[in-house]
Amino acid sequence: MELSIVSLGTVQDGATAADAYTDVTELAQRAEELGYSRFWVAEHHGVGDSISSSTPEVLIAHLAAKTDEIRVGSGTVLLNHYSPFKVAETFSALDALAPGRIDMGLGRASGSPAADRALQSNQTQQQDDHADKIKEAVKHLYNGFPDDHPYDELHLARSGESVPETWVLGSSPNSAAIAGRLGLPYCFAGFIRPDVAPQAFEAYRENFEPAPFDASPDEPAGMLGVNVTCGDTDQEAARLRASVEAYYQRLSNGNTGAPPPVEVAIDELGGVPDPTPDSLQPGAWPRQISGSPSTVRDLLEQMTDHVGVEKVVIQNMIEDPDDRIRSYELIADGVGLSAGDS
């Protein structure tokens, strides 16, 4: 099993984005040592006091400079906010800074009305042109425009050695079908809508057609995103997961703050969450799973076997940065990662 990480850059209460960026950098460096394959950073707008990852392209450049081999990228760039050409330019330049190590993960999402207005987003149009915008960004990267197309005259800053690897990210069968029709790798966000994971990967495979340029794999290439909390025991992992559960409970009530400390979370939840069951029924996956290293390994194997993928990208929103790194260490140990696997 290939493991990767996606980080939101959560900001602890009383801390700053500068502190969060230090935490993210230390996690990326430790992930490289542990044998994780990729380190992605998310894009969230207007909540910088709790989630610092608002500009993944900036953080990617920093992380690439602070690591040596691990792939770094976006999970995801919200393409509905941007010009496909500008996104392609940005990631081609990143590849020139770190040849062969850059992933361009593309998705779409809306935020708060104020953030969307500030970003000058057309929320109606974004639902209709997402596939076209992905296709255009990839064509810019791979010189995919015909000779008589006006965009064929546009040249990107390039490394001369490689091109960013493009992923489509989403949480629905619709996004999966788009990835399939474009012939691109697909990552499903199981921590958003875990119940439709099987349908999404089915739609991806049913619609897959290799693209006519080098961005496309020869066959479907999928990855599953999972929120995982790992502890020395199932009970300790469930206790740590309280921060994540309380975060989503707050979010459902309109509170966009950072995950609370464990003891505060337990108090808000009215107790420690139950450990994740040893067996997960298809179509009834929880948004967050937890367990000891062996339990997490078994759960991830169940999930990946069910949807037919071998790659997992892990989101972890444990409040304490040291506990967060420890969780990733335990997961790597449980799955049997080594530096040679990256």
C-alpha positions as CSV (number, residue, x, y, z in Angstrom):
1,M,0.0,0.0,0.0
2,E,1.3,3.5,-0.9
3,L,0.6,6.2,1.7
4,S,0.6,9.9,1.3
5,I,-0.5,12.9,3.4
6,V,-2.8,15.9,2.8
7,S,-2.5,18.8,5.3
8,L,-4.9,21.6,6.0
9,G,-2.3,23.5,8.1
10,T,-4.6,23.8,11.1
11,V,-3.8,26.6,13.5
12,Q,-3.9,25.8,17.3
13,D,-5.8,28.2,19.6
14,G,-3.5,31.0,20.5
15,A,-1.1,30.3,17.6
16,T,-0.5,31.9,14.3
17,A,-0.2,30.8,10.6
18,A,3.5,31.1,11.0
19,D,3.4,28.5,13.7
20,A,1.1,26.3,11.6
21,Y,3.5,26.6,8.6
22,T,6.4,25.4,10.9
23,D,4.3,22.5,12.0
24,V,3.4,21.6,8.3
25,T,7.1,21.8,7.3
26,E,8.2,19.5,10.2
27,L,5.5,17.1,9.3
28,A,6.5,17.0,5.6
29,Q,10.1,16.4,6.6
30,R,9.1,13.6,8.9
31,A,6.8,12.1,6.3
32,E,9.8,11.9,3.9
33,E,11.8,10.1,6.5
34,L,9.0,7.6,7.1
35,G,8.5,6.7,3.5
36,Y,5.3,8.5,2.6
37,S,5.1,9.1,-1.2
38,R,3.4,12.5,-1.4
39,F,2.7,15.5,0.7
40,W,-0.3,17.6,-0.4
41,V,-1.6,20.8,1.0
42,A,-5.2,21.9,0.8
43,E,-6.9,25.2,-0.2
44,H,-9.4,26.9,2.1
45,H,-10.3,30.6,2.0
46,G,-11.2,33.1,4.6
47,V,-10.5,31.0,7.6
48,G,-6.8,31.7,8.0
49,D,-7.1,32.0,11.8
50,S,-7.9,28.2,11.9
51,I,-6.8,26.7,8.6
52,S,-3.6,28.3,7.2
53,S,-3.5,26.5,3.9
54,S,-5.1,29.1,1.7
55,T,-2.4,29.3,-1.0
56,P,-1.1,25.8,-1.7
57,E,1.2,27.0,-4.5
58,V,3.1,29.2,-2.0
59,L,3.4,26.4,0.6
60,I,4.4,23.8,-2.0
61,A,7.4,25.9,-3.1
62,H,8.5,26.2,0.6
63,L,8.0,22.5,1.3
64,A,9.9,21.5,-1.9
65,A,12.8,23.6,-0.7
66,K,12.7,22.0,2.7
67,T,12.6,18.3,1.5
68,D,14.6,16.3,-0.9
69,E,12.6,13.5,-2.5
70,I,9.0,13.3,-1.4
71,R,6.5,14.6,-4.0
72,V,4.7,17.8,-3.0
73,G,1.5,19.1,-4.4
74,S,-2.0,20.4,-4.0
75,G,-4.9,18.6,-2.5
76,T,-6.5,20.5,-4.1
77,V,-6.3,23.7,-6.1
78,L,-9.8,25.0,-6.4
79,L,-9.9,25.5,-10.1
80,N,-13.3,27.3,-10.1
81,H,-11.5,30.3,-8.7
82,Y,-8.7,30.6,-11.3
83,S,-7.6,30.8,-14.9
84,P,-6.5,27.3,-16.1
85,F,-3.5,29.0,-17.8
86,K,-2.4,30.7,-14.6
87,V,-2.6,27.4,-12.7
88,A,-0.6,25.6,-15.4
89,E,2.0,28.4,-15.3
90,T,2.3,28.2,-11.5
91,F,2.7,24.5,-11.4
92,S,5.1,24.4,-14.3
93,A,7.3,26.9,-12.5
94,L,7.1,24.8,-9.3
95,D,8.3,21.8,-11.4
96,A,11.2,23.9,-12.6
97,L,12.1,24.5,-8.9
98,A,11.7,20.9,-8.0
99,P,11.8,18.7,-11.1
100,G,9.9,15.5,-11.0
101,R,8.4,16.1,-7.6
102,I,5.3,18.3,-8.2
103,D,1.7,17.1,-8.2
104,M,-1.1,19.4,-9.5
105,G,-4.3,18.3,-7.8
106,L,-7.3,20.0,-9.3
107,G,-10.8,20.2,-7.8
108,R,-13.6,22.7,-7.1
109,A,-15.5,23.9,-4.0
110,S,-17.3,26.9,-2.8
111,G,-16.6,28.6,0.5
112,S,-18.5,31.2,2.5
113,P,-20.5,33.8,0.4
114,A,-18.0,36.5,1.5
115,A,-15.0,34.5,0.5
116,D,-16.5,33.6,-2.9
117,R,-17.3,37.2,-3.6
118,A,-13.8,38.3,-2.6
119,L,-12.4,35.7,-5.0
120,Q,-14.7,37.0,-7.7
121,S,-16.1,33.5,-8.3
122,N,-19.0,32.8,-10.6
123,Q,-20.7,30.0,-8.7
124,T,-23.2,29.2,-11.5
125,Q,-20.6,28.9,-14.2
126,Q,-18.2,26.8,-12.1
127,Q,-20.7,23.9,-12.1
128,D,-20.7,23.8,-15.9
129,D,-17.2,24.3,-17.0
130,H,-15.1,22.3,-14.5
131,A,-14.1,19.5,-17.0
132,D,-13.2,22.1,-19.6
133,K,-11.0,24.0,-17.2
134,I,-9.2,20.9,-16.1
135,K,-8.6,19.9,-19.7
136,E,-7.4,23.3,-20.6
137,A,-4.9,23.4,-17.7
138,V,-3.5,20.0,-18.7
139,K,-3.2,21.0,-22.3
140,H,-1.1,24.0,-21.3
141,L,1.2,21.7,-19.3
142,Y,1.6,19.1,-22.0
143,N,1.6,21.3,-25.1
144,G,-1.7,19.7,-26.1
145,F,-3.1,22.5,-28.3
146,P,-3.0,22.1,-32.1
147,D,-0.6,24.2,-34.1
148,D,-3.4,26.5,-35.3
149,H,-4.7,27.2,-31.8
150,P,-3.9,30.7,-30.4
151,Y,-2.8,29.1,-27.1
152,D,-0.1,27.1,-28.9
153,E,2.0,30.3,-28.9
154,L,2.0,30.3,-25.1
155,H,5.2,28.9,-23.5
156,L,5.5,27.9,-19.8
157,A,8.6,28.1,-17.6
158,R,9.8,24.4,-17.6
159,S,12.3,22.2,-15.9
160,G,13.3,20.5,-19.1
161,E,13.1,17.2,-17.2
162,S,9.5,16.6,-16.2
163,V,5.9,17.9,-16.1
164,P,3.8,18.1,-13.0
165,E,1.6,15.0,-12.4
166,T,-2.1,16.0,-12.7
167,W,-4.7,14.5,-10.4
168,V,-8.5,15.2,-10.4
169,L,-9.8,15.3,-6.8
170,G,-13.5,15.1,-5.8
171,S,-16.1,13.6,-3.6
172,S,-18.8,12.4,-6.0
173,P,-19.4,10.1,-9.0
174,N,-19.6,13.2,-11.1
175,S,-16.0,14.3,-10.4
176,A,-14.9,10.7,-10.9
177,A,-16.6,10.5,-14.3
178,I,-14.8,13.7,-15.3
179,A,-11.4,12.2,-14.3
180,G,-12.2,9.1,-16.3
181,R,-13.3,10.9,-19.5
182,L,-10.1,13.0,-19.3
183,G,-7.9,10.0,-18.7
184,L,-6.4,11.4,-15.5
185,P,-5.6,9.9,-12.1
186,Y,-8.4,10.3,-9.6
187,C,-8.4,10.8,-5.8
188,F,-11.7,10.4,-3.9
189,A,-12.2,12.5,-0.7
190,G,-13.5,9.8,1.6
191,F,-13.4,12.1,4.5
192,I,-16.2,14.2,2.9
193,R,-18.6,11.7,1.4
194,P,-17.4,8.2,2.3
195,D,-20.8,6.6,1.5
196,V,-20.4,7.1,-2.2
197,A,-16.8,5.9,-2.6
198,P,-17.7,2.6,-4.4
199,Q,-20.0,4.4,-6.9
200,A,-17.3,7.1,-7.5
201,F,-14.6,4.6,-8.4
202,E,-17.0,2.6,-10.5
203,A,-17.9,5.7,-12.4
204,Y,-14.2,6.5,-12.8
205,R,-13.4,3.1,-14.3
206,E,-16.5,3.0,-16.5
207,N,-15.7,6.4,-18.1
208,F,-11.9,6.0,-18.3
209,E,-10.3,6.8,-21.7
210,P,-6.6,7.4,-22.0
211,A,-5.9,11.0,-23.0
212,P,-4.0,11.7,-26.2
213,F,-1.0,13.1,-24.4
214,D,1.4,12.0,-21.7
215,A,-0.6,13.2,-18.7
216,S,-2.8,10.1,-19.0
217,P,-1.9,6.7,-17.4
218,D,-2.5,3.7,-19.6
219,E,-5.2,2.5,-17.2
220,P,-7.3,3.9,-14.3
221,A,-5.1,5.2,-11.4
222,G,-7.1,5.8,-8.2
223,M,-6.3,7.0,-4.7
224,L,-8.6,7.1,-1.6
225,G,-8.5,10.0,0.9
226,V,-9.2,9.0,4.5
227,N,-9.2,10.8,7.8
228,V,-7.2,8.6,10.1
229,T,-6.2,9.0,13.8
230,C,-3.7,6.4,15.1
231,G,-2.7,5.8,18.7
232,D,-0.9,3.1,20.6
233,T,-4.2,1.4,21.3
234,D,-7.7,1.6,19.8
235,Q,-8.9,3.4,22.9
236,E,-6.2,6.0,22.8
237,A,-6.8,6.6,19.1
238,A,-10.5,7.1,19.8
239,R,-9.6,9.6,22.5
240,L,-7.4,11.6,20.1
241,R,-10.2,11.4,17.5
242,A,-12.4,13.4,19.7
243,S,-10.7,16.6,18.4
244,V,-11.8,15.7,14.9
245,E,-15.3,14.7,15.9
246,A,-15.8,18.0,17.8
247,Y,-14.4,20.0,14.9
248,Y,-17.0,18.6,12.5
249,Q,-19.7,19.0,15.1
250,R,-18.7,22.7,15.5
251,L,-18.6,23.1,11.7
252,S,-22.1,21.8,11.4
253,N,-23.2,24.5,13.8
254,G,-21.4,27.2,11.8
255,N,-18.2,27.4,13.9
256,T,-15.2,27.4,11.6
257,G,-12.5,27.4,14.3
258,A,-9.6,25.0,14.6
259,P,-10.0,21.5,16.1
260,P,-10.2,21.9,19.9
261,P,-7.8,20.2,22.4
262,V,-8.7,16.7,23.2
263,E,-10.1,17.3,26.7
264,V,-12.2,20.2,25.5
265,A,-13.5,18.1,22.7
266,I,-14.4,15.2,24.9
267,D,-16.4,17.6,27.1
268,E,-18.2,19.0,24.1
269,L,-19.0,15.5,22.8
270,G,-20.1,14.3,26.2
271,G,-17.5,11.5,26.3
272,V,-14.8,9.7,24.4
273,P,-15.9,8.5,21.0
274,D,-16.3,4.8,20.5
275,P,-13.4,3.1,18.8
276,T,-13.9,2.4,15.1
277,P,-15.3,-1.1,14.5
278,D,-12.9,-3.8,13.3
279,S,-15.1,-4.3,10.2
280,L,-16.4,-1.5,8.0
281,Q,-19.5,-2.2,6.0
282,P,-19.4,-0.9,2.4
283,G,-21.6,2.2,2.0
284,A,-21.5,2.9,5.8
285,W,-17.9,4.1,6.3
286,P,-17.5,6.8,8.9
287,R,-15.9,10.2,7.9
288,Q,-13.1,9.5,10.4
289,I,-11.5,6.2,11.4
290,S,-9.1,5.5,14.3
291,G,-7.2,2.7,15.9
292,S,-3.9,1.1,16.8
293,P,-1.4,0.6,14.1
294,S,-2.6,-2.9,13.3
295,T,-6.3,-1.8,13.4
296,V,-5.6,1.1,11.0
297,R,-3.7,-1.2,8.7
298,D,-6.7,-3.7,8.6
299,L,-9.2,-0.9,8.1
300,L,-7.3,0.7,5.3
301,E,-6.9,-2.7,3.6
302,Q,-10.6,-3.3,3.9
303,M,-11.4,0.1,2.3
304,T,-8.9,-0.1,-0.5
305,D,-9.8,-3.6,-1.4
306,H,-13.4,-2.7,-1.6
307,V,-12.8,0.2,-4.0
308,G,-10.0,-1.5,-5.9
309,V,-7.1,1.0,-5.2
310,E,-3.7,0.6,-3.6
311,K,-3.0,4.3,-2.8
312,V,-4.2,6.2,0.2
313,V,-3.8,9.8,1.1
314,I,-4.3,10.5,4.8
315,Q,-5.8,13.6,6.4
316,N,-5.2,13.9,10.1
317,M,-6.7,16.8,12.2
318,I,-5.3,15.9,15.6
319,E,-5.1,19.1,17.5
320,D,-1.6,18.7,19.0
321,P,1.2,18.8,16.3
322,D,3.3,16.3,18.3
323,D,0.4,13.9,18.5
324,R,-0.2,14.4,14.8
325,I,3.3,13.4,13.9
326,R,3.2,10.5,16.2
327,S,0.0,9.3,14.6
328,Y,1.7,9.3,11.2
329,E,4.6,7.5,12.6
330,L,2.4,4.7,14.0
331,I,0.5,4.4,10.7
332,A,3.7,4.0,8.8
333,D,4.8,1.4,11.3
334,G,1.5,-0.5,11.0
335,V,1.5,-0.5,7.3
336,G,5.2,-1.3,7.0
337,L,6.4,1.8,5.2
338,S,10.1,2.4,4.9
339,A,12.1,5.2,3.3
340,G,12.7,3.1,0.3
341,D,9.0,3.0,-0.4
342,S,8.7,6.7,-1.2
